Amino acid sequence: MPNKNTKPSKFSNKDVTIYQQKTCYQGVFKMDEYQLSHRLFDGGESKVLTREVFERGHAVVVIPYDSTSDRVVLIEQFRVGAIGQGDTPWLLEFVAGMFGQDESPIDVAIREAKEEADLTLNANQLDKVLEYFSSPGGMSEVIHLYVANIDSKNVSGVHGLETESEDILLHVMSREQAMSLLENGKITNAATIIGLQWLQNNFHQLQQKWSS
């Protein structure tokens, strides 16, 4: 979870009172309903509120970056939530995946890079970028964003786990090409947008660090 010591708010979890929590739906994901109240900025307590939270679990996103050639690896796959919301439900994204039982963020990054892009990584190739809530108004998910130091020369093909019905096409392109796609509205996945914008601001430092 994001470090609470860096939050500007004077409030904390202690300023929320939960009266009831129940599961409304349990499938691949879960929906919980809360009855709660919270402290108000001008003093006092809110009325009792009913709020639903999509309990999706937490995820790791990896920016595979080749600093030598200044290229990135993007994956393309079908996303059901994007049907009817644009030109195509096949989206360009960075490698990403959900936590398994007892996995650390590094464990997830290494596993997903292999499953989705056939990239063999170790912990020394991964740098932590940041953590953020994907949509805290109704979802508990926290995204852990990493950048990976890779060699992109032999990266290609279609990958993914058959047991998870994954069908993932790899795209290797220059950082500038990826930024052009972003600027022209061709990359619409939030984690990928955040990752590319971070990379654009930090690629010089990565090149200097990884070349040494």
N, C-alpha and C positions, 0 to 999 in steps of 0.2 A: 504494500500500500504506500501511497505517497507519504513522505516524512511529515508528520504532524507538527514537528518543531519549526518548520519553515512556513507554516500557514500564517497569513496576516490576521485571521479572525481571532477575536477574543473568546469565542465560543469553542467548545469541544464536544465529544460524544457525551460527556456528562450533562450537557445542556439539552439533551433529547430524552423524553420519557416515552417508552414503548409500552403500551397497555396490552396489545395483542399482536401476534404474528401468526399467520396461517398460510399454508400452501394452497393456492387456488388451482394450479395446474402443474402436472409433472409429466414431462415427455423427455425428448432429448434435452430440452432446457426446462427451467422451472419459473413459475410466477408466484410470488409471495404477496400477500396483502398485509399491510401494517395499519394499526390504529395507534397514533402517536401525537404528541404535542412537543413544542420546542420553545426555547427562550426567544424573546423578541428584542430587537435592537433598542427600542425605547423603553424597555422594562416590561416585566410581566411575562405571561405565558400565552402561547397561541391556543386557539380552540383545538379540540381533538380532531385530527385530520385522518382521512382514509387515503392511503397511497399504495399503489401497486408497484412492485419492483421486479424487473426481469432479471432473474438470477442466472446469467449466462456462464459465469465463471470468468477467470482472468486469462489473458493471452499474452504471447510474446510475438513481437514483430522484428524481423532482421533485415537490415539494409546491406545486401551483399555488394561491396564496393572494391573494385580493383584500382588501387591508387596509382599503379604504374602506368596503366593505359587510360586512366580516368573514365572507367566504364562501370555501369551498374547492371545487375541482373534483376529483371522483373519477371513475374510469372503471370500467366493469363489463365483464368478458369471461370466456369459458369457460377453465377451467384443468383439464387432464387429471389432474393430480396430486391434485385435490380430489374426484374421483369416489368416492362411497361414504364420504367422511369427514365428512359433515355434511348439512345440508338441501339444498344445491345446489352444483354445481361452477362456477357463475357467481359470481365474487368481486368485491367492491368494493376498488379499489386506487388508488394514485397512479400517475401516468405513470412508466413505467420502460422500460429497454431495455439491451441488451448493447452492448459496444464493437465498433465496426467497426475495420478496419485503420487504424492511425495516427491514431485519433481521441483527442482529449482528453476529460475528463469534461464540460467545457462544451459541446464539439461534440455529444456524445451527448445531453445534456440538451436542447439546442436542436432537434436532429433529432427526437427522440422526442416532444417536446411538439407539434411540427407534425404528425407522422404519427398520433399517437394521439388528440390532442385539438384539432387545427387551431389551436393556439396559436402565434403568431409571437413568439418571444423573441429577445433579444440578450443578450450577456454581462453588460451592466449591470443586467439585471433578475434576475440569479441570484446568490444568496448561498450559499456553502458552509456546510453544517451539520456534517457529520461523516462519517467512514468507519468501517465495521465489517465483520467477518467474518460471513457469514450462517450457516455451520455448520462451524466449523473442525475438528471431529472427523473429518470425512470429505469436506470440500469446500474447494477453494481460493478460492472466490468472495469478492471484496471488493465491498461496496456503497458507492457514493459518493452521499450524500444532499444534495440542494440544495432550497432554497425559492425560488420564483419570484414576483416581483411582477407580478400580472396584473390586467386589467380583465375581470370575468366577465359583463358585461352581455349580450354576444351569443354566449356559449358554449353550444352545444347540439348535438344530432344524434348520428349514428353515424359513426364514423371507423375508421381502420386501413388497413394496406396489404393490398391484395388478393393481392399476390405472397407475402405471409406468412400468408395465410388469417386475417387479423385482422378481428374483428367487435366493435367497441368502442362501447359506449353511454356517453354523458357524463351525469354527475349534478352539478348545481351546488346546493350547500346551505350553510346557515350552519355556521360552525365548531361551534356548540353542537349542531346536528343531527348532525354527523359524530361528535362526542364521545358523543352519546347512542347512536348505532349501535355505537360501539366498546364502550361500557359494557354494552350488551345482547348482546354476543357476535356482532353481525352483520358485523363487520369482523375477518377472521381472517388476513389477509396480514401477515406479520411486518414488512416494510418500512413498510407503511401504519400499523400500530400504533405503531411507533417514531416515524414522522413526525408523527402526530397528537399523540402525547404530548409531543414536542418543541415543536410548535406551540402547544399549550395552555400551556406554560411560557414561551413567548417572543412571543406575539402582540402584547402591549402594546409591546414594544421594536420590533417590526416596524412597527406602526402609527405610532409616533413617528418612526422612521427614514425610512420611505417617504413620510410626509406632508410631510416637510421637503425 
